[in-house]
Amino acid sequence: MTAMPWLIAAVATAALLFVLFRGRRGGRGRATSPPETADGREPMDLAFDRLPLVALRIDESGVLAATRRAREAFPFLARGENLLQTFGEAQLARRVADALAGGEPDEFEIRLYVDGRRTYRVSVEPFGADGGREAIVALSDSTDAVAYQELRMQFVANVSHELRTPLTGIGGLLEALEEEDIADDVRRRFAGRARREVLRLGALVEDILLLSELESGGSPGTESSDLAAAARDALASLADSATEAGVVLDADLASGVRVPLTDAMSRQLVANLVGNAIRYAGPGSRARVRVVRRSDEVQLDVSDDGAGIPEADLPHIFERFYRADPARSKAAGGTGLGLSIVKHMVERHGGAVSAESREGFGTTIRVRLPSVDGSAPGVPDTPRS
């Protein structure tokens, strides 16, 4: 989280306190109460209401006033209720009560059940008022920032682990190759394994960089590509891998269907999905790629009749580095980022991706992308193997 929202909150709170203190000092010694507006509210409450932040004005008895943004964020707020009644969170009530009693400001993070469980940064600023004490309680929703920080820490830990494995393997192989009495056939075998580890490491680094670029946000470009043509190219490049794995490839591709991806992105989208099917479907399986135009969107289905994915793993397959079968994935050369890249690529360009699977009956990954103007409902090409 940047410091700017809290700077704005601090300035707004300081301005409010100035108004409050000035109003209190100006009213001392008068027998009349402050003038009210047409709707019966004091000008002080109106000034508080206009603050551009989620804030409450409270005293020992409970809520005295809330800003408009606070009422929008917490529609259950009621004047006169104490914080424990309002939010049902004992820690929040205790920390604010301690600040009121001691007259010392406080700042902390807390999770409140508001539209789901969300994290708030709370700032409490107590001040003296008419012989008693009141406080301004400002709340800033930091749920997304906290979730992003947790995701970032997890990503760093996962990347460190994934990089350490091939580096450790390469180091051991190089150490063995330094032995002078090593046999030539063993040397060649170790050199080949080291080369494969280097290739795997390079693929992992490329996937990490691409995923970071996709997650960095920014507006997608204006380029478009023919998804069916990209699928043909991807299938051609994977034909040898499919043959080695004993997987038959089928294609049912409509013509002239354009999507808001570059040619390289479209090829990688299909290659990632088909590559997964080749790696995990198993020998004797069939993988099918289908591209079809449906109304104002293009649908890509990559399905296989292989081993399938366990029900418990299915909701997690688009997470970074998640592997339903880690040992098998690494043996097959997967980086654990392919489906995550697919998800970010598709969603960034206004599409959606989903998965269906049943153990023993295969898997289908479905991608839906907006159709770019100029696409026309196409006639499927002749299916090929």
MILOVO-247655 format. One line per field, with one value per residue (C-alpha): residue number from 0; x, y, z. Coordinates in steps of 0.5 Angstrom, whole numbers, plus 500, padded with zeros to 3 digits. Layout:
N
num c(NUM_...)
px c(X_...)
py c(Y_...)
pz c(Z_...)
This chain:
385
num c(0_1_2_3_4_5_6_7_8_9_10_11_12_13_14_15_16_17_18_19_20_21_22_23_24_25_26_27_28_29_30_31_32_33_34_35_36_37_38_39_40_41_42_43_44_45_46_47_48_49_50_51_52_53_54_55_56_57_58_59_60_61_62_63_64_65_66_67_68_69_70_71_72_73_74_75_76_77_78_79_80_81_82_83_84_85_86_87_88_89_90_91_92_93_94_95_96_97_98_99_100_101_102_103_104_105_106_107_108_109_110_111_112_113_114_115_116_117_118_119_120_121_122_123_124_125_126_127_128_129_130_131_132_133_134_135_136_137_138_139_140_141_142_143_144_145_146_147_148_149_150_151_152_153_154_155_156_157_158_159_160_161_162_163_164_165_166_167_168_169_170_171_172_173_174_175_176_177_178_179_180_181_182_183_184_185_186_187_188_189_190_191_192_193_194_195_196_197_198_199_200_201_202_203_204_205_206_207_208_209_210_211_212_213_214_215_216_217_218_219_220_221_222_223_224_225_226_227_228_229_230_231_232_233_234_235_236_237_238_239_240_241_242_243_244_245_246_247_248_249_250_251_252_253_254_255_256_257_258_259_260_261_262_263_264_265_266_267_268_269_270_271_272_273_274_275_276_277_278_279_280_281_282_283_284_285_286_287_288_289_290_291_292_293_294_295_296_297_298_299_300_301_302_303_304_305_306_307_308_309_310_311_312_313_314_315_316_317_318_319_320_321_322_323_324_325_326_327_328_329_330_331_332_333_334_335_336_337_338_339_340_341_342_343_344_345_346_347_348_349_350_351_352_353_354_355_356_357_358_359_360_361_362_363_364_365_366_367_368_369_370_371_372_373_374_375_376_377_378_379_380_381_382_383_384)
px c(500_503_503_499_492_494_497_490_487_492_491_483_483_488_483_477_480_482_474_472_477_475_468_469_473_468_462_465_461_455_448_446_448_451_446_443_442_435_435_437_444_450_455_460_457_456_463_465_460_464_471_474_475_472_471_467_467_466_466_465_458_459_458_457_457_460_462_458_464_463_456_457_462_458_451_449_452_448_449_449_451_458_464_463_455_457_462_462_470_473_480_477_473_478_484_479_477_484_486_480_482_489_489_494_493_493_494_493_491_485_480_473_467_464_462_467_473_477_483_483_488_485_488_485_486_483_482_479_472_467_471_470_474_472_476_476_477_479_479_482_481_488_485_488_494_495_493_498_504_502_502_508_512_509_511_518_519_516_521_527_525_524_531_534_532_536_541_543_542_547_552_552_553_559_562_562_564_571_573_579_577_570_568_566_559_558_561_556_550_552_553_546_543_546_544_537_537_540_534_529_532_532_524_523_526_522_516_517_519_512_508_511_509_502_501_504_498_497_493_493_495_491_494_490_491_488_487_486_492_496_493_496_503_503_500_506_511_509_507_514_513_506_509_514_509_504_499_495_493_486_484_477_479_474_477_478_477_481_482_485_492_499_501_506_501_496_501_503_496_495_502_501_495_496_503_500_495_501_505_499_494_499_501_495_491_488_488_483_484_477_477_470_466_460_456_461_466_471_472_478_477_483_481_484_481_487_488_484_485_483_477_481_486_482_480_488_491_491_495_503_507_501_502_497_503_509_514_511_510_518_520_515_519_513_515_508_507_503_496_497_500_494_489_493_494_486_483_488_485_477_477_475_478_475_477_473_476_474_479_480_476_480_480_478_480_476_478_473_476_472_472_475_471_473_472_466_463_468_467_471_477_478_480_487_491)
py c(500_507_512_517_515_515_522_525_521_525_532_531_529_534_539_536_536_544_545_541_545_551_550_548_554_558_555_556_561_561_559_557_550_551_552_547_546_545_537_538_536_541_544_540_534_536_538_531_528_531_528_524_518_512_515_515_520_516_517_512_511_509_512_520_521_517_520_518_514_510_509_506_501_499_500_497_503_506_512_511_503_502_499_492_492_495_490_484_485_485_487_493_495_494_498_504_504_504_510_514_512_514_519_516_515_508_505_497_492_488_483_485_481_486_483_477_477_483_487_494_499_503_509_512_519_521_528_532_535_538_535_528_525_523_520_520_512_512_505_504_497_494_487_487_490_484_479_482_482_475_472_476_473_466_467_469_463_458_461_460_453_452_455_451_444_445_449_443_438_442_443_436_434_439_436_429_431_434_427_425_417_418_413_417_414_416_423_424_422_427_432_431_431_438_440_438_442_448_448_447_453_457_455_457_464_465_463_467_474_473_472_478_482_479_481_488_490_496_496_490_492_493_487_481_474_468_463_458_459_460_453_450_453_450_443_443_445_439_434_430_431_428_422_421_421_416_421_422_430_432_439_442_449_454_459_467_467_473_474_480_477_477_472_470_470_466_460_460_460_453_450_451_447_442_441_440_434_431_431_428_424_418_414_411_418_423_430_434_442_445_453_455_462_463_470_475_471_465_459_454_447_443_436_429_422_421_420_426_431_429_433_436_439_441_448_450_448_455_457_458_452_448_441_435_430_434_428_427_434_435_428_431_438_442_449_449_456_454_454_460_464_462_464_471_472_470_475_481_481_480_473_467_460_454_447_440_434_427_422_416_420_426_433_439_446_452_459_464_470_476_476_482_485_482_475_471_465_460_453_448_445_438_435_432_428)
pz c(500_498_503_500_502_509_508_505_511_516_513_513_520_522_519_522_529_528_526_532_537_534_535_542_544_540_544_551_556_551_554_547_543_536_531_527_519_516_517_524_524_527_522_525_523_516_516_518_513_508_509_503_508_512_519_525_531_537_545_551_549_542_535_535_527_521_514_508_505_512_511_504_507_513_512_519_522_527_532_539_538_541_536_539_538_531_528_533_534_541_539_535_541_546_542_541_548_550_546_549_556_555_550_546_538_536_529_527_522_524_520_520_517_512_505_507_511_510_512_515_517_523_525_532_534_541_543_549_548_553_559_556_550_543_538_530_528_520_517_510_506_505_503_496_499_504_499_494_499_501_494_493_499_497_489_492_496_490_485_490_491_483_482_487_484_477_480_485_480_475_481_482_475_474_480_477_471_474_476_471_471_469_464_457_457_464_462_456_460_465_460_457_464_465_459_460_467_464_458_464_468_462_460_468_467_461_464_470_466_462_468_471_465_465_472_472_469_463_458_453_446_440_436_434_431_428_433_429_425_431_433_427_428_435_433_428_433_438_433_435_442_442_438_443_448_445_444_438_436_433_431_429_427_424_420_420_428_431_438_441_442_439_434_439_445_441_439_446_449_445_446_453_453_448_452_458_455_452_458_463_458_458_452_448_449_444_445_441_440_437_436_434_433_438_437_439_442_440_444_445_447_449_451_452_454_459_466_469_475_482_484_490_485_480_483_484_477_475_481_480_481_483_481_482_481_483_481_475_473_474_470_464_464_466_470_474_471_464_466_470_464_460_466_466_459_457_463_461_454_457_457_461_462_466_467_467_469_472_474_469_464_461_462_458_459_456_454_451_448_445_438_434_429_422_425_421_423_420_417_421_417_416_422_422_426)
